[in-house]
Amino acid sequence: MVRLKLTIAYVGTNFFGWQRQKEKRTVQKCLEDAFSRICERKIVVYGASRTDSGVHALGQVAHCDIPENKLHIPWVRALNSILPNDVCVIKVEQVDKNFDARFSSKAKIYSYTIWKCWDYVLPQRVPFVWRCGEVDEELMEEASKIFIGTHDFASFQNSGSDVKSTVRTIYEIRREKGLFPEESRWIFVGNGFLKQMVRNIMGALVSIGKGKITIDELKEIFQKKDRRLAPATAPASGLCLEKVIYGEDY
Amino acid sequence: MVRLKLTIAYVGTNFFGWQRQKEKRTVQKCLEDAFSRICERKIVVYGASRTDSGVHALGQVAHCDIPENKLHIPWVRALNSILPNDVCVIKVEQVDKNFDARFSSKAKIYSYTIWKCWDYVLPQRVPFVWRCGEVDEELMEEASKIFIGTHDFASFQNSGSDVKSTVRTIYEIRREKGLFPEESRWIFVGNGFLKQMVRNIMGALVSIGKGKITIDELKEIFQKKDRRLAPATAPASGLCLEKVIYGEDY
């Protein structure tokens, strides 16, 4: 068997997230079905990030092992000819057997797009934004600084996760212009993210931007490590896994 | 009655184009239904451009007349609360009775987006591009010059139109970067466009870019004014009505 590294994009709207679930349409299942069909045996695909239902990806990474005699197949074209329109494989590379999409990753980059106008949302953008209305983004930027660095993010993790530690490091949170003047993109770079952590941080930042809570109150919530105290989770539609970063050590 | 000017955006994928047709889902019908419901009487909406099935818009313009006692309604919000997710009204303005969305227009801007990679298309872009594969875009730019100016575009008009003259003026055709490195946007500015004219010109330019025809052959087709000689029409998905331009004379 030889190991492949896959770079994958998808529109999450019609998927029940990444992870295989009985009788649900998931990205992992679509990929496994495509690989299994071409290899004529069951192939398991392991993703770097188990994105939730409705979350998008432009640079999800996964790995899988295939029989050596299938290595010659033009994998990108072969997979894309089978995969449905809402998921595609951008790149397929042979990698060392030690490469693990999830555990070899050094950092992940997510974007979260907000739509700042209440009156309308361009239909072209509906699946990819959170229509949160007007917000004070300078205040949000100021508040975002409290998350930078290594912290216990327990109050920004949703239940249903199996992680041992809730400590993570966020390297950067920055605001970029969006595609249209009504939107902006918030970029999150970290060594890893807990379940719904970006969406929970974004929910908190928008609460700040709307004046619903103060930065001091947010600091307190952060310190108390109790999810129930934090503002509501931002919707899945605005979130996109942009990139998974690996070192040179595999 | 007072006249309103509407600026409208839609994703054309699930519409049978702009124009009302019996028992078909069209943009005009959606808008008329929304207006008629709010005004409690039949309202007719006239569009600047009768975009075809599958063609998108970011800046379609239309006009309609409503009873004066309905002028106070917050129209943008009211319409968008009724309209489906794939069409929205961006702006509603009261205009002079002489304003006609179609006949007062001075110019229209369309964009046509091509995806230049055969192996994959990002799912986020599938509905908005033509996956035409690799093309020589410098050659296409050179060829595009033959269309600039006032010409008889008979060989770039599809049948089924009711126009009297096939003479139109194209002010500009230019290439812009797309959202992703794999795509580029071709911008068309003209005083008006015949049925499927942008898609027919784009089909011809891509034929040039793929080396299927030469610029001399294209010139000959252009001169012969016979649609049957011209290359195939580019698909609707890549086309978007970006803007309709009006003078100050209404």
Interface residues (C-beta under 8 A of the other chain):
Chain A: A9 Y10 V11 H56 L58 V76 R77 N80 N85 D86 V87 C88 V89 I90 W118 D119 Y120 V121 L122 P123 Q124 V126 F128 L179
Chain B: A9 Y10 V11 H56 L58 V76 R77 N80 N85 D86 V87 C88 V89 I90 W118 D119 Y120 V121 L122 P123 Q124 V126 F128 L179
